[in-house]
């Protein structure tokens, strides 16, 4: 965004603020046209700043994703690597439920299939992989688990429960049931 005129930077910030509110209310399917109307700009202006829905959603979630990535680096220092991984995944699930649309961003495509390096999915995948590699090295989780497996699990739980009146309760139960499968013996 450096090098943009000050009015373009203001437009970007205003559109992003409106988009954050719309996505929080409507989820990942928030209307780009509605965002443009509320922001008081044309839909072409929205698309100039955010050429795809995924680009818009990545921008909406950028700061919180950065915090989740920072949290993964802190948790990597814990002695109990399995506990650190599970704690971080639970925080990712909780945020995915609270920030409607994040699960959609993470479900666009598996990380190995070429997710853009500056995307939320790539950042979350890299952070999760740090914790997963340590847990595997410590033999605290099964060695055949991939970061894509874990993100699929979190996205699946979030998407399956996001429309419940109280999504946290069934999501937490599903998460606890799934975590039992992390046992290195496979039981």
Secondary structure, DSSP 8 states (H G I E B T S, - for coil): -TTS-HHHHHHHHHHHHHHHHHHHHHGGG--HHHHHHHHTS-HHHHHHH-SSHHHHHHHHHHHHHHHHHHHHHHHTTSS-HHHHHHHHHHHHHHHHHHSTTHHHHHTSS-GGGT--TTSHHHHHHHHHHHHHHHHHHTTSS-TT--HHHHHHHHHHHHHHHTTSTTHHHHHHHHHHHHHGGG-TT--
